[in-house]
Each structure stands twice: as structure tokens, then as C-alpha cells.
Amino acid sequence: MASDMTASGPVPAKEGVVVTSNFHESEEKNQARVDSHDASDTEEPHEDFPWTWKTVALCCGVALSFGSSFAENILGPLKSTLIKELDINNAQYGAISSATSLVNTVLPIIGGYGLDYYGVEWGSMTCSIFIFIGAIVSAAGSNQDTFSLVLAGRIIMGFGSTVIETCTSKILAHWFQHRGLGFVYGLDLSIGKLIVLIAKATAIPMRDASSFWGWSLWIPAIVCFANLLQNMFYFWWARSRPEWTHMPTGQKAKGLEKKRLREQANNQVITDTASVTSRASWTSYIPDWRVLTRVPRFFWLVVCTQILQAGVVGGFNGLNADIIRLTRGSTEQIAGYTSAVQQVIPVICAPLVGAYFDFFGHRMLFVSLTSAIWILVYCLIGFSKVNALGGMVIASFASAMNALPFIASIPLMVPNQTELGLVFGIWKAFNNCASVIVDMIAGKLQDITPGGTYERVIAFFVAVKGLEFCLGLFYGLLDRKYLGGILTLSEMKRLVLEREGKTELHIGQKPGKPFTIVGLSMLLSLVIIAWVLFIMFSI
């Protein structure tokens, strides 16, 4: 028992009184005991959930971010409209485009850990409320043609738009228990692309439906309200399931720890029992941010070397309609339809790519393959006069494979589900910092280019993706050396290893202090850069 040990071993005391010289060691041992006995405190062990429940969880999980995704992706085809109606320049449009990402330079980490500690249901409801309020404020700005109000609404929306994606990731990882995750994550990406397709294709028709251009912002606000109602249903449904189906949380683990400490206090005389009980009470409500030191080193390596990659893809997705309009002389509506083609193939291909990961593996190989396709797309759209439709069809294949290798790999890098929200939050924080920085750089590069063209912007995109091509090969080598090849293995081979008891933690799945220090320092630097650039170009 933890209370029978000191820092150097058991110390005899008079008549059953035990002196504990190091409470922190005792607390850590109690926490380990909580983790090891957590399954036994449930009603009965269950290997899997009923498919009816998994289907409901899948439908509700992938639908959580419909409203925010629709509202965010409506902006690309409306760039020239916003510049004209709000009387702003390209850099200020970049501020609007990246506003939802700005607050998510730090918030995903806090929100992700909050999901781990307090539970997904409460977190998703909070996110949906912020998204709805932000959409209303932003839409109200269109009535006044006010840049600051539109910008403020996007910032408010940002308090929920990224964290709610982490909710989806945790919900799918819980209900599918790391089985078939590639497919369900691919399906989530597929449906997300369908929402983006609808948003891009309907942006201009919504603007032109009446003399008031603001309907293109008010209709997404209505969608966000419908999404809030759907989230209420999931909250009720998930909380009404039996206790054994509920997602494990840090708060529940702390509650079990407090219970065991109380039982020990009743059975034994512990020195300074009141102090122990008091400390347990505080720790059951206050999150323990030391969990940051338990983030695996391989995850830090990946996230720190992927700094601008997601930002480049997001920047191109937001600008491709305007690039097509300038380089091909298309109308805004035709350019919007052409750019929307990029979202078509991922609707079909993303689940197939995810299923490929489940059946065959080779996740990191797709990182280099996707980068090569993006480089081809940027060159075709930005430096040639070929039909833009062909370029966007090729881009759609890259979109189907872009983020999925990483999303499907993170639960394998970080097998502890009570840390999954945190690491997804860190991943999204890095990506959102990159989105802000890339949007600002792209806007500035366009403003300083003669004629306001996109040649320098495209050259920047090509350079960044050229680096990622090399990184994908590098990740594959490190996977075999430091992760035992789990990112390369198929799901069937991994499950065989689990049944044979050969799934011990590899060095890449363990924390490392230098990796943690470098990762947190880099994240802090990116947050500062993102905020400085945002303030410079939005005021």
C-alpha cells in the first residue's frame, strides 16, 4: 500500500501508526492504482459496444462541426465581396479569414485537456454555444458593413470551432476503441469535405439571392443554430447510456483516488490525515497540468516539424477561387464552382484511404505522396494556363489524403485515451498558429507583388510542401526505429500483437523532457508570432 511506504521503504511506527514522509510519491502510487483498477469499478467488462450505439455516436460525432465548417468555408468565394463591401485590403481579409484560428493558437490545448478531464459532452455544448453566438455577431456585421463586427464574430466563433473538432476525434476514438479508426476518421473527413463543397458552391448564390449580400453570412448562422440543437440531442443520448459506456475522464480518476484515500483513512491511522484529505479534495477539482510532461516524444517530433504544412493547405483552399478568377478571367460564380470541385473526390476517397490504413498501414508514406501532388497542383494553378478544373480535380485527391495520415496516427502514438484530447489540442494549436501566419504572409506577399497577383504566394506554398515531401520519408524511418513500425502496420497485424502481449510501449511513445521543452517553446514562439502578425494587419 502507498501509505505503508516512505521514500526509502516502509518505516515501522508505534501500534499501526504509519508515517508517510513523501506524500507526492504516495499520491502517484495511488493514481497508478486508480488507473489499474478503473476497469474493475465498472459494472462488467465489455469488449465492444453495440453497433446501434456506435452508429448513433458516429452520426452525432461527425455532425458536431457542421455549422462551424459551413460558416468558415463560406468566406473564400466571398473574398472580393468582403473587400468591396467592408472597404478593406487583402491583408485585412486575411485577418477575417484567420480570425477563428487566432484564438485557437492556445485554446485547443486548454479545451482538449478540459475534454479529457471533465468530459466531451459538456465541452461540445460549450463549443456549440460559442459558435452560434459568433456566427450571429459576424452576420450582424454585414447589416452595418462593419469590418470590426464581422471580425469580432469570427473571433468569438473561434472559441468553439476547433475544440469541437477534438470532440469528434475523442468520440470516435472512444466508441470505436481504436478499431476501424482509419475508416471512421476518413468518413468524418469525407463528410467535412462535403460541407465545404456545399459552402463554396452556395456562397455566391446566397449573396445574389437578394439585394442584401449579408444573407451569405446569415444562412450559415441559422445552420449553426440547427447544429446546436443536434448537439443537445447527443448530450442527452450519451449521458443516458449505461455507466460502463461513459468515456473515462481525469476527474473520475481523481474521484476514485479520493475515495481510496478516504477508505485508507478509515482503516488506518495516517499522520496528518486532514492534510491528505484536503489535498485530495483540491486535486479532484483542479486539473493537473503536469500531464503536458507525459506527451510522447514522437508526437512532439511530428508536430514541431509540421509547423506550416496545414496552414499552406488551408491558405490555398481559401484563396483558390480568387486565384482562378485572376489567372483565368473567370467570373466569381464560375471560380467558386471550379474551386468547389476540390471537395468532390475526398467525399468518396477519404473513407477509402482510411480503410487502406486499417487494412494495409503505410500511413507516413502518404505524407510524401500528398506533398508531391500538392506541388503539382500549385504549379498548374499558379504558373500555367491549363484548365483550372483539371488542377482542382488533382487537388481533390491531395485533399482526400492530406490530414488523414496524421489524424489516424495520433491515437497510435498516444495510446492513453485520457490524454488524447490534450494531444489533439496541441496538434490543432500548432495548425492554427500556422494558419494565421500563412494567411498573413500570403496576404502581404500578394499586396507587395506588382499587379496584386499570386506568383510569390504560390512559390512560397511550393517551397513549404517540398520540405514536407522529405519529412514524410523521414517519419517512416523513425517509425520503424522508435515506434516498432506501428504506423506502418495494418490494424489486423497490430491486433495480433496485442493478443500475443507484444504491444509494450516503445521509446517513441514515452515522454522525453528535451522534446517537451522544445515543443512547448516552439508553440509559445508561434503563438507570439501569430498574434503579432494578426494585430499588425488587422488594426
VENBEL-V748047 format. One line per field, one symbol per residue. ss: DSSP state (H for helix, E for strand, - for the rest). phi: phi as a letter, one per 30 degrees, with the letter a starting at -180 (. if undefined). psi: psi as a letter, one per 20 degrees, with the letter a starting at -180 (. if undefined). A space follows every 10 residues. Layout:
ss->???
phi->???
psi->???
//
This chain:
ss->-HHH------ ---HHHEE-- --HHHHHHHH HHHHHHH-HH H--------- HHHHHHHHHH HHH--HHHHH HHH--HHHHH HHHHHH---H HHHHHHHHHH HHHHH-HHHH HHHHHHHH-H HHHHHHHHHH HHHHHHHHHH HHHH--HHHH HHHHHHHHHH H-HHHHHHHH HHHHHH---- HHHHHHHHHH HHHHHHHHHH HHHHHHHH-- ----HHHHHH HHHHHHHHHH HHHHHHHHH- --HHH----H HHHHHHHHHH HHHHHHH-EE --HHHHHHHH HHH-----HH HHHH-EHHHH HHHHH---HH HHHHHHHHHH HHHHHHHH-- -HHHHHHHHH HHHHHHHHHH HHHHHHHHH- ----HHHHHH HHHHHHHHHH HHH----HHH HHHHHHHHHH H--HHHHHHH HHH---HHHH HHHHHHHHHH HHHHHHHHHH HHHHHHHH-H HH--HHHHHH HHHHHHHHHH HHHHHHHHHH HH-------- HHHHHHHHH- ------HHH- E-HHHHHHHH HHHHHHHHHH HHHHHHHH-
phi->.ddcbcdckd cdbdhidccc cbdddddddd ddddddcedd dddadbdace dddddddddd dddecedddd dddddedced dddddchbcd dddedddcdd dddcdbeedd dddddddcjd dddddddddd dddddddddd dddchcdddd ddddddeddb dcddddeddd dddddchici dedddddddd ddddddeddd dcededdcdb dcddddcdde dddddddddd ddddeddddd deedddddbd dddddddddd ddddddcbcc dhdedddddd ddddccdcdd dedcdddddd edddccecdd ddddddddcd dddddddcid dddddddddd eecddeecde dddddddddb ihdddddddd ddddeddddd dccbcdeddd dddddddddd cdceedddce dddbddddcd ddddddeddd ddeddddded dddddddcde iidceddddd dddddddded dedddddddd dcbiiddcdd dddddddddd iccdddddcc dbeddddddd dddddddddd ddddddccc
psi->qhijqahiaq oqrplipppo inhhggghhg ghhgghjghi irgqqphrqq hgghgghggh giihjgghgg hgiihgijgh gggghilrah hhhhgghjgh hgijhhhhgg gghhghgiqh ghghggghgg gggghggghh hhhiloghgg gghhgghhih hghhhhgggh gghghiljpj hgghhhgghg hghhgggggh higghhhjha ioiihihhgh hhhhghhggh hhghggghii rqhiiqpqqh hgghghgggh hhhhhhhrop plhhgggggh ggiihpqoji hhijpqhhgg gghhikgjgh hgghgghhih ghgggghikq rhgghggghh hhighhhghg hhgghggghh clghhigggg ghgggggggg hhjrjrphgg hhgghhghhh ifighggihg hhhniohiig hghhggghgg hhghgggggg gggghhhipp jkajghgghg gggghhghgh hghgggghgh hijjkhihqr hghghghghi kkkqprhhjq qpghgggggh ggggghgggg hggghhii.
//
